[in-house]
Amino acid sequence: MFFYVVDKALNLELGFGHLSSRAGFGLSHTFIIDYNSNDSRWMGYFAGVINTIRVSLVGIVLATILGIFMGLARLSPNFLINKISTGYVEFIRNTPLLVQIIFWQLLLLQLPHISKALTFGGLSVWSNRGIYLPIISSNENGSLWSLILLLGLIISLILRSRLFKYKEEHVDLFSPNLISFFTFVVIAIISFFALSMKLSFNVPEVNINQHGTYIQSGGFALTPQFAAILFALVLYTGTFITEIVRGSIQSLPIGQTEEAMALGLNTYQRITLIILPQALRSII
């Protein structure tokens, strides 16, 4: 009732029509959609959705890698590695995510000006404008080739699974991993030449234009805002994945590890062939 009275008193118009009007604001980081302040608010909304999906996909991959690595480190008999991973989990997990985002944002903004940007091996440029990384660029067939590579990867994984089943039931004379990898390489090479692909290694550079202004060209850019959210999400989410991995491995019978050691398997073989495959169900 209160909202209805205020709405009538101020003569407000309810609905989604305002989303079709000019946005009047810009976004510092856009991807796929070439958004500017003259576009509608709908376009700004979709640009934000794409940015969210983008940081989520990249963050999931990086957080998973970090979580698995730190989860194994939590179980390491090495005192230093074990304590470092434990400290990482206890400190990051108990720090609010918003505080971490603000921390990374302020830290990245303290990087040097573009005129005094930090460079690492001539491949990466770090400044208060953002982080610029090298990227492999291609011609107009790059997107199609990427889809073919994805399809080739799926085919190779399916072939690998089938070959392992055949190997168990029939004969142990070949390597499913080698055959599936060779299949993927063949698909990649054939499609590369069929599409007349041209790849180039695009390295970021800092130059001065005719007006004396420092500009960055080439490479792949991460704005301080995007990088701050990505770093915070990866580190924060990685702590939970770390504990999931650690708990799943510890839930396995101790005899599994002892039997693997009795067979003469090294640490890498025990983890990849015995421990992680069995813990994967509990992890997921």
C-alpha positions as a Markdown table, in Angstrom:
| # | Residue | x | y | z |
|---|---|---|---|---|
| 1 | Met | 0.0 | 0.0 | 0.0 |
| 2 | Phe | 2.8 | 2.4 | 0.9 |
| 3 | Phe | 4.6 | 1.7 | -2.4 |
| 4 | Tyr | 1.3 | 2.3 | -4.3 |
| 5 | Val | 0.7 | 5.7 | -2.6 |
| 6 | Val | 4.3 | 6.8 | -3.3 |
| 7 | Asp | 4.1 | 5.7 | -6.9 |
| 8 | Lys | 0.9 | 7.7 | -7.5 |
| 9 | Ala | 2.3 | 10.7 | -5.6 |
| 10 | Leu | 5.5 | 10.8 | -7.7 |
| 11 | Asn | 3.7 | 9.7 | -10.9 |
| 12 | Leu | 6.2 | 7.0 | -11.5 |
| 13 | Glu | 5.9 | 4.7 | -14.5 |
| 14 | Leu | 6.3 | 1.0 | -13.7 |
| 15 | Gly | 7.6 | -1.5 | -16.3 |
| 16 | Phe | 10.7 | -2.4 | -18.3 |
| 17 | Gly | 10.4 | 0.3 | -20.9 |
| 18 | His | 13.3 | 2.3 | -19.3 |
| 19 | Leu | 15.7 | -0.5 | -20.3 |
| 20 | Ser | 15.2 | 0.4 | -23.9 |
| 21 | Ser | 16.4 | 4.0 | -23.4 |
| 22 | Arg | 19.9 | 5.3 | -23.7 |
| 23 | Ala | 22.2 | 4.0 | -20.9 |
| 24 | Gly | 24.4 | 7.0 | -20.6 |
| 25 | Phe | 27.2 | 5.1 | -18.9 |
| 26 | Gly | 30.1 | 3.0 | -20.1 |
| 27 | Leu | 31.7 | -0.2 | -19.0 |
| 28 | Ser | 35.4 | -0.5 | -18.5 |
| 29 | His | 35.5 | -4.1 | -19.6 |
| 30 | Thr | 33.4 | -5.6 | -22.4 |
| 31 | Phe | 33.7 | -8.8 | -24.3 |
| 32 | Ile | 31.9 | -10.0 | -27.5 |
| 33 | Ile | 29.4 | -7.1 | -27.3 |
| 34 | Asp | 30.9 | -3.7 | -28.4 |
| 35 | Tyr | 29.0 | -1.7 | -25.8 |
| 36 | Asn | 29.2 | 2.1 | -25.4 |
| 37 | Ser | 27.2 | 4.7 | -23.5 |
| 38 | Asn | 24.9 | 5.4 | -26.4 |
| 39 | Asp | 23.6 | 1.9 | -26.4 |
| 40 | Ser | 20.4 | 0.9 | -24.5 |
| 41 | Arg | 20.4 | -0.3 | -21.0 |
| 42 | Trp | 19.4 | -3.7 | -22.2 |
| 43 | Met | 22.8 | -3.9 | -24.0 |
| 44 | Gly | 24.6 | -2.8 | -20.8 |
| 45 | Tyr | 22.7 | -5.6 | -19.0 |
| 46 | Phe | 23.7 | -8.2 | -21.5 |
| 47 | Ala | 27.3 | -7.0 | -21.5 |
| 48 | Gly | 27.3 | -7.4 | -17.7 |
| 49 | Val | 25.9 | -10.9 | -18.0 |
| 50 | Ile | 28.6 | -11.9 | -20.5 |
| 51 | Asn | 31.3 | -10.5 | -18.2 |
| 52 | Thr | 29.8 | -12.5 | -15.3 |
| 53 | Ile | 29.9 | -15.7 | -17.4 |
| 54 | Arg | 33.4 | -15.0 | -18.5 |
| 55 | Val | 34.8 | -14.5 | -15.1 |
| 56 | Ser | 32.9 | -17.5 | -13.8 |
| 57 | Leu | 34.2 | -19.9 | -16.5 |
| 58 | Val | 37.8 | -18.7 | -16.1 |
| 59 | Gly | 37.5 | -18.7 | -12.3 |
| 60 | Ile | 36.1 | -22.2 | -12.2 |
| 61 | Val | 39.0 | -23.6 | -14.2 |
| 62 | Leu | 41.7 | -21.7 | -12.2 |
| 63 | Ala | 40.0 | -22.4 | -8.8 |
| 64 | Thr | 39.8 | -26.1 | -9.6 |
| 65 | Ile | 43.5 | -26.3 | -10.5 |
| 66 | Leu | 44.4 | -24.4 | -7.4 |
| 67 | Gly | 42.1 | -26.4 | -5.1 |
| 68 | Ile | 43.4 | -29.8 | -6.3 |
| 69 | Phe | 47.0 | -28.7 | -5.9 |
| 70 | Met | 46.5 | -27.2 | -2.4 |
| 71 | Gly | 44.3 | -30.2 | -1.4 |
| 72 | Leu | 47.2 | -32.5 | -2.2 |
| 73 | Ala | 49.6 | -30.1 | -0.4 |
| 74 | Arg | 47.4 | -30.3 | 2.7 |
| 75 | Leu | 48.2 | -34.0 | 2.9 |
| 76 | Ser | 51.9 | -33.6 | 2.1 |
| 77 | Pro | 54.3 | -35.1 | 4.7 |
| 78 | Asn | 56.6 | -32.1 | 4.0 |
| 79 | Phe | 56.1 | -29.8 | 7.0 |
| 80 | Leu | 56.6 | -26.5 | 5.1 |
| 81 | Ile | 54.3 | -27.4 | 2.2 |
| 82 | Asn | 51.6 | -28.7 | 4.7 |
| 83 | Lys | 51.7 | -25.5 | 6.8 |
| 84 | Ile | 51.7 | -23.1 | 3.9 |
| 85 | Ser | 48.6 | -24.8 | 2.4 |
| 86 | Thr | 46.9 | -24.9 | 5.8 |
| 87 | Gly | 47.6 | -21.2 | 6.4 |
| 88 | Tyr | 46.3 | -20.4 | 2.9 |
| 89 | Val | 43.0 | -22.2 | 3.7 |
| 90 | Glu | 42.5 | -20.8 | 7.2 |
| 91 | Phe | 43.4 | -17.2 | 6.3 |
| 92 | Ile | 41.6 | -16.8 | 2.9 |
| 93 | Arg | 38.5 | -18.8 | 3.9 |
| 94 | Asn | 37.9 | -16.7 | 7.0 |
| 95 | Thr | 38.3 | -13.4 | 5.2 |
| 96 | Pro | 35.1 | -12.0 | 3.6 |
| 97 | Leu | 35.1 | -12.1 | -0.1 |
| 98 | Leu | 34.2 | -8.4 | -0.4 |
| 99 | Val | 37.2 | -7.5 | 1.6 |
| 100 | Gln | 39.4 | -9.6 | -0.7 |
| 101 | Ile | 37.9 | -7.9 | -3.8 |
| 102 | Ile | 38.6 | -4.4 | -2.4 |
| 103 | Phe | 42.1 | -5.5 | -1.4 |
| 104 | Trp | 43.0 | -6.7 | -4.9 |
| 105 | Gln | 41.4 | -3.6 | -6.5 |
| 106 | Leu | 43.4 | -1.2 | -4.3 |
| 107 | Leu | 46.6 | -3.3 | -4.8 |
| 108 | Leu | 46.3 | -3.3 | -8.6 |
| 109 | Leu | 45.6 | 0.4 | -8.7 |
| 110 | Gln | 49.0 | 0.9 | -7.0 |
| 111 | Leu | 50.8 | -0.5 | -10.0 |
| 112 | Pro | 53.1 | 2.0 | -11.8 |
| 113 | His | 51.8 | 4.4 | -14.4 |
| 114 | Ile | 51.7 | 3.1 | -18.0 |
| 115 | Ser | 54.9 | 5.1 | -18.7 |
| 116 | Lys | 56.7 | 3.1 | -16.1 |
| 117 | Ala | 54.9 | -0.2 | -16.5 |
| 118 | Leu | 56.3 | -3.4 | -15.3 |
| 119 | Thr | 57.3 | -5.9 | -18.0 |
| 120 | Phe | 58.1 | -9.5 | -17.5 |
| 121 | Gly | 60.3 | -11.0 | -20.2 |
| 122 | Gly | 58.8 | -8.7 | -22.8 |
| 123 | Leu | 55.7 | -10.8 | -22.8 |
| 124 | Ser | 53.5 | -9.2 | -20.1 |
| 125 | Val | 52.8 | -5.5 | -19.2 |
| 126 | Trp | 51.5 | -4.6 | -15.7 |
| 127 | Ser | 50.3 | -1.0 | -15.0 |
| 128 | Asn | 47.5 | 0.8 | -13.1 |
| 129 | Arg | 45.5 | 0.6 | -16.4 |
| 130 | Gly | 45.4 | -3.1 | -16.3 |
| 131 | Ile | 47.3 | -6.4 | -16.9 |
| 132 | Tyr | 48.2 | -7.1 | -20.5 |
| 133 | Leu | 49.1 | -10.6 | -21.5 |
| 134 | Pro | 50.3 | -12.2 | -24.7 |
| 135 | Ile | 47.7 | -13.9 | -26.9 |
| 136 | Ile | 47.7 | -16.1 | -30.0 |
| 137 | Ser | 45.6 | -14.3 | -32.7 |
| 138 | Ser | 44.3 | -15.9 | -35.9 |
| 139 | Asn | 42.5 | -15.0 | -39.1 |
| 140 | Glu | 38.8 | -14.9 | -39.7 |
| 141 | Asn | 38.5 | -18.7 | -39.4 |
| 142 | Gly | 39.8 | -18.8 | -35.9 |
| 143 | Ser | 36.4 | -19.3 | -34.3 |
| 144 | Leu | 35.5 | -22.2 | -36.6 |
| 145 | Trp | 38.9 | -23.8 | -35.9 |
| 146 | Ser | 38.3 | -23.5 | -32.1 |
| 147 | Leu | 35.0 | -25.3 | -32.5 |
| 148 | Ile | 36.7 | -28.1 | -34.5 |
| 149 | Leu | 39.4 | -28.4 | -31.8 |
| 150 | Leu | 36.7 | -28.7 | -29.2 |
| 151 | Leu | 34.9 | -31.3 | -31.2 |
| 152 | Gly | 38.2 | -33.1 | -31.7 |
| 153 | Leu | 38.9 | -33.1 | -28.0 |
| 154 | Ile | 35.5 | -34.7 | -27.3 |
| 155 | Ile | 36.0 | -37.3 | -29.9 |
| 156 | Ser | 39.5 | -38.1 | -28.5 |
| 157 | Leu | 38.1 | -38.5 | -25.0 |
| 158 | Ile | 35.3 | -40.8 | -26.1 |
| 159 | Leu | 37.8 | -42.8 | -28.2 |
| 160 | Arg | 40.1 | -43.1 | -25.1 |
| 161 | Ser | 37.3 | -44.4 | -22.9 |
| 162 | Arg | 36.3 | -47.0 | -25.5 |
| 163 | Leu | 39.9 | -48.1 | -26.0 |
| 164 | Phe | 40.4 | -48.6 | -22.3 |
| 165 | Lys | 37.4 | -50.8 | -22.1 |
| 166 | Tyr | 38.5 | -52.8 | -25.2 |
| 167 | Lys | 42.0 | -53.1 | -23.7 |
| 168 | Glu | 40.6 | -54.6 | -20.4 |
| 169 | Glu | 38.4 | -57.1 | -22.2 |
| 170 | His | 40.7 | -58.2 | -25.1 |
| 171 | Val | 44.4 | -57.5 | -25.4 |
| 172 | Asp | 47.0 | -55.2 | -23.8 |
| 173 | Leu | 49.1 | -54.3 | -26.8 |
| 174 | Phe | 48.5 | -50.5 | -27.3 |
| 175 | Ser | 48.3 | -47.3 | -25.4 |
| 176 | Pro | 44.8 | -45.6 | -25.4 |
| 177 | Asn | 46.3 | -42.3 | -24.2 |
| 178 | Leu | 48.8 | -42.3 | -27.2 |
| 179 | Ile | 46.1 | -43.2 | -29.7 |
| 180 | Ser | 43.6 | -40.6 | -28.5 |
| 181 | Phe | 46.3 | -37.9 | -28.4 |
| 182 | Phe | 47.4 | -38.8 | -31.9 |
| 183 | Thr | 43.8 | -38.6 | -33.1 |
| 184 | Phe | 43.4 | -35.1 | -31.7 |
| 185 | Val | 46.7 | -34.0 | -33.3 |
| 186 | Val | 45.6 | -35.3 | -36.7 |
| 187 | Ile | 42.2 | -33.5 | -36.5 |
| 188 | Ala | 43.9 | -30.3 | -35.4 |
| 189 | Ile | 46.5 | -30.4 | -38.3 |
| 190 | Ile | 44.1 | -31.4 | -41.0 |
| 191 | Ser | 41.6 | -28.7 | -40.0 |
| 192 | Phe | 44.4 | -26.1 | -39.7 |
| 193 | Phe | 45.5 | -26.5 | -43.3 |
| 194 | Ala | 41.9 | -27.0 | -44.6 |
| 195 | Leu | 40.9 | -23.7 | -43.2 |
| 196 | Ser | 44.1 | -22.0 | -44.3 |
| 197 | Met | 44.7 | -20.9 | -40.7 |
| 198 | Lys | 47.3 | -18.2 | -39.9 |
| 199 | Leu | 48.4 | -17.8 | -36.3 |
| 200 | Ser | 50.5 | -15.1 | -34.8 |
| 201 | Phe | 51.8 | -14.5 | -31.3 |
| 202 | Asn | 50.5 | -11.1 | -30.3 |
| 203 | Val | 52.6 | -9.5 | -27.5 |
| 204 | Pro | 51.5 | -6.3 | -25.6 |
| 205 | Glu | 53.6 | -3.2 | -26.2 |
| 206 | Val | 53.6 | 0.3 | -24.8 |
| 207 | Asn | 54.1 | 3.2 | -27.3 |
| 208 | Ile | 53.8 | 7.0 | -27.5 |
| 209 | Asn | 51.4 | 8.5 | -30.0 |
| 210 | Gln | 51.8 | 11.8 | -31.9 |
| 211 | His | 50.3 | 13.7 | -29.0 |
| 212 | Gly | 52.8 | 12.3 | -26.5 |
| 213 | Thr | 50.3 | 10.0 | -24.8 |
| 214 | Tyr | 51.3 | 6.6 | -23.7 |
| 215 | Ile | 49.1 | 3.9 | -25.3 |
| 216 | Gln | 49.1 | 0.1 | -25.1 |
| 217 | Ser | 48.7 | -2.0 | -28.1 |
| 218 | Gly | 48.5 | -5.7 | -28.7 |
| 219 | Gly | 48.0 | -8.6 | -26.3 |
| 220 | Phe | 45.0 | -9.4 | -24.1 |
| 221 | Ala | 43.9 | -6.9 | -21.5 |
| 222 | Leu | 42.5 | -7.4 | -18.0 |
| 223 | Thr | 41.3 | -4.3 | -16.3 |
| 224 | Pro | 42.0 | -3.8 | -12.6 |
| 225 | Gln | 38.4 | -4.3 | -11.8 |
| 226 | Phe | 38.1 | -7.6 | -13.7 |
| 227 | Ala | 41.4 | -8.9 | -12.4 |
| 228 | Ala | 40.5 | -8.0 | -8.8 |
| 229 | Ile | 37.2 | -10.0 | -9.0 |
| 230 | Leu | 39.0 | -12.9 | -10.7 |
| 231 | Phe | 41.9 | -13.1 | -8.2 |
| 232 | Ala | 39.5 | -12.9 | -5.2 |
| 233 | Leu | 37.1 | -15.5 | -6.5 |
| 234 | Val | 39.9 | -17.9 | -7.5 |
| 235 | Leu | 41.6 | -17.7 | -4.1 |
| 236 | Tyr | 38.4 | -17.7 | -2.1 |
| 237 | Thr | 36.7 | -20.6 | -3.9 |
| 238 | Gly | 39.9 | -22.5 | -4.1 |
| 239 | Thr | 39.9 | -22.9 | -0.3 |
| 240 | Phe | 36.6 | -24.8 | -0.4 |
| 241 | Ile | 37.8 | -27.0 | -3.2 |
| 242 | Thr | 41.0 | -27.6 | -1.3 |
| 243 | Glu | 39.0 | -28.9 | 1.7 |
| 244 | Ile | 36.8 | -31.0 | -0.5 |
| 245 | Val | 39.8 | -32.7 | -2.2 |
| 246 | Arg | 41.5 | -33.2 | 1.2 |
| 247 | Gly | 38.4 | -34.7 | 2.8 |
| 248 | Ser | 37.6 | -37.0 | -0.2 |
| 249 | Ile | 41.2 | -38.4 | -0.2 |
| 250 | Gln | 41.2 | -38.9 | 3.5 |
| 251 | Ser | 37.8 | -40.8 | 3.3 |
| 252 | Leu | 39.6 | -43.5 | 1.2 |
| 253 | Pro | 40.8 | -46.6 | 3.1 |
| 254 | Ile | 44.4 | -46.3 | 4.1 |
| 255 | Gly | 45.1 | -49.6 | 2.5 |
| 256 | Gln | 44.7 | -48.2 | -1.0 |
| 257 | Thr | 47.8 | -46.0 | -0.5 |
| 258 | Glu | 49.7 | -48.8 | 1.2 |
| 259 | Glu | 49.0 | -51.3 | -1.5 |
| 260 | Ala | 50.0 | -48.8 | -4.2 |
| 261 | Met | 53.3 | -48.3 | -2.4 |
| 262 | Ala | 53.8 | -52.0 | -2.1 |
| 263 | Leu | 53.4 | -52.3 | -5.9 |
| 264 | Gly | 56.3 | -49.9 | -6.3 |
| 265 | Leu | 54.3 | -46.9 | -7.6 |
| 266 | Asn | 55.9 | -43.5 | -7.2 |
| 267 | Thr | 54.0 | -40.6 | -5.7 |
| 268 | Tyr | 52.7 | -39.3 | -9.1 |
| 269 | Gln | 51.4 | -42.7 | -10.1 |
| 270 | Arg | 49.8 | -43.3 | -6.7 |
| 271 | Ile | 47.9 | -40.0 | -6.9 |
| 272 | Thr | 46.9 | -40.2 | -10.6 |
| 273 | Leu | 46.2 | -43.9 | -10.9 |
| 274 | Ile | 44.9 | -44.9 | -7.5 |
| 275 | Ile | 44.0 | -42.0 | -5.2 |
| 276 | Leu | 42.3 | -39.3 | -7.3 |
| 277 | Pro | 40.2 | -41.7 | -9.5 |
| 278 | Gln | 38.6 | -43.2 | -6.4 |
| 279 | Ala | 38.2 | -39.8 | -4.6 |
| 280 | Leu | 36.7 | -38.2 | -7.7 |
| 281 | Arg | 33.2 | -39.6 | -7.0 |
| 282 | Ser | 33.2 | -38.1 | -3.5 |
| 283 | Ile | 34.8 | -34.8 | -4.8 |
| 284 | Ile | 32.0 | -34.3 | -7.4 |
